[in-house]
């Protein structure tokens, strides 16, 4: 009987121990939540510890992400339509802010970013003629949009 109790105790300790350890890969960023509140962010790669049952670890891909937008029509200064195909490269810079504003949902982050980019592109194309966009000021336009 004592052998079974010891075995259950050892197995329970192993399960509890495995629930208190987590690893962060070098391609990831992570944050620790305690009862839904952010406790710590931006762990370096490696082995880390948490309180099982009370703390949860959420990991995100830290690599450069690509947002490939559908081609869209933009009006130039001359009131002519240009069909523009665009893409954006982005990555998570502030894990806490990313989680707070998107809930950690990559699709929500892409949707929000797409709205901001579309607005900026509309504003910038609206200030220029077709000739300026296609040849003359293309480098200046790209620099402005990159900002």
N, C-alpha and C positions, 0 to 999 in steps of 0.2 A: 504494500500500500504506500509506503514512504517513497518507493522508487517511482511510482506513477506521479505522485505529488511533486517530486523533484523534477521529473521530466516535464510536467506541465509548467512548473515555475521557470525552468530553463528555456522552454519554447516561448513562453510569454515574454521573458527578458529579451530574447533574440528578436521577436517581432517588434517589441517596443524600441529596441535599439536600432533596428532597421528603419523604423518610422521617424527616428530623430536625426538621420543623416541624409544629406543630399549633396549632389555634385553639380557644379556649374562647368559646362564645356567652354572652351575658349571662343566659340562662335556664338555664345549666349550671354544675355544679361538677365539678372534675376532680382526679384524683390520678395521680401518676407512680409506676409500679412499676419497679424494677430487679431483674431476675431473681426476681420474685415478692415482693420486699420493698418496702414503701411508702417512697418517698424524699421526696416532696413532695406537699402537698395544698392545696386551696383556691386555685387560680389565679384571678387577676382576669381578666375578659373581655379577649380580645385574642390576639395572636400569641405563641407560646412555642416553646422548643426542647427537644429531647431527643436522646439518643444512639440512632441507629438500631440495630436488632437487639438491643440490651441493655436498652433501656427501652421500656415500654409505657404508654400513657395510657388511663385508663378515665374516661369521662364519665357523669354522672348528671344527671337532671332536677332542678333546684333549686326549681322552682315548687311551689306547694301541691298536694299529692296528696289524693285522696279515697278513703277506705275505706268502702264502703257494705256494711254487714253485713246478713245475712239476718235477718228478724224472729225473735226468740227468746223463749222463755218464762222468766220469772223469778218465784220465789216471794217473796211479801211476808212481813212480820212475822206476818200473820194466816194464813199458809200458803195463800194464794190465788195463782193464776197470773195474771201479767200478760204479755201479748204486746207486746214492745217492738221497735220498728224504730229503728235508730240508724245514724249515720254519723260518721266521724272525719275531720277535716282535719289533715294532717301534712306536714312537709317535712324534708329532710335538714339537720341543724344542724351535725353533725361528720362530715365526709366520711370521715375515717380510721376512726372508730368504726363508721360505717354499713357500710363495706366489710369491716371485720374481722368484724363480727357477722353479716352477711348474705351475704358474698361478692359484693356488688353486685347481688343478685337481688331485684328489686322485689316479686315474689310472696312470697318468703321473708320479706321485711320486713313485708308486709301480713299474712301468716299469724301472725307473732310478735306484731304489734300487736293483732290480733284476739283472741288468747288473753288478753293482758293486759287489754284493754278488757272482755271478757266476764267475767273474774274480778272486776274492780272493780265492774261493774254488778251482778253477782250479790250481792256484799257489800253494796253500798249499798241495793239494793232490799230485801234481807233485813232491813234495820234499820227499814224504814218500813211503814206501813199503806197500803192502796190510796188512801185519802183524802189522805194526806200526799203521795203520789207524784203523784196527778192534779191536786191543787189547792194545798193548803197549803204544802208545802215543796219545790215543784218547782224554784224558783230555787236554793234551797240544795243540792238534789240535783245540779242541773246544774253548779253551781260546784264541788262536791266531785269530780264526774266529770271536769271540765275540768282539775283539778289533776293 
